[in-house]
Amino acid sequence: MSPKTISIAAGSLLVLIISIQNYTSVSVNILFWDFSARLIILLIVFLAMGFGAGYYFAKSGKDEQLIKDKTDKNE
């Protein structure tokens, strides 16, 4: 197994353990909305949003670097 695979498995296990321990229902207030949800669902949703944002910003940074490299070569 590669170190990347091991770290992903360990991180996933850690997220699973933390999520299971936080199974209680919580009240969420966002501006004018007030609703209750399970904390496990909120943790997983915000974790997925964080991974998505990280992926998007990492990808957009690489695209800008590629464009910069291409324009530097053309000059």
N, C-alpha and C positions, 0 to 999 in steps of 0.2 A: 504494500500500500504506500502511496505517496504521502508526503507530509501535508499536502493540500487536502487530500481525502480525509486524513485523520483529523485535521483541524475543523473541517466542515462537519464531520460526524460528531466531534466533541461539542462544537457550538450548537448543533441541532439538539443534542441530548441535554445540554444546559438550558436551552430555551424550553424544551419539553418539561423539564423538572420545574423550572420557575413558573411556567404556565399552569401546570397541574396544582401547584401549591397556592395559586391565586385564582381559585375557582369561584370566589364569592361574587355576589351581585353588588354593583356600585352605582351610584347616581352620577350622571354626567351632565354638566351644565355648559352649553356652548351658546353664547350670546342669548338668544331668546328661546332656545330649545332646552328642554329638561327631559331626560330619559334615563332609564336604568338598563344596564347591560352587564353581562358577566365580564369580569376583569380578564379572564383568559382570552375572550374574543377580542377585547380592546388591545391587549398585548400583542396578539398575533397580527391584527390589522395594522397597528402602528409599526411593528417590526417589518412587515411586508412593504409598507409605504417607505420606510427608511432604506430598505434594500433597493427598492425601485428608484428612489431619488439618487442614491449613491451610484447605481448603474447608469442612470441617465446623465449625471454630471461627469462621471468618468468617461463615458462614451463621447459626450460633447467636447470635452477637453482634448481627447485624442483627435477628433475631427478637426478642431481648430489648429492643432499642431501639424496635422497632415497638410492642411491648406497652406499654412505658413511655410512648411518645408518645400512644397511644390512651387510657391511663388519665389522663394529664395533661389531655387534651381533654375528658374526661367530667366532670372536677371543676369 
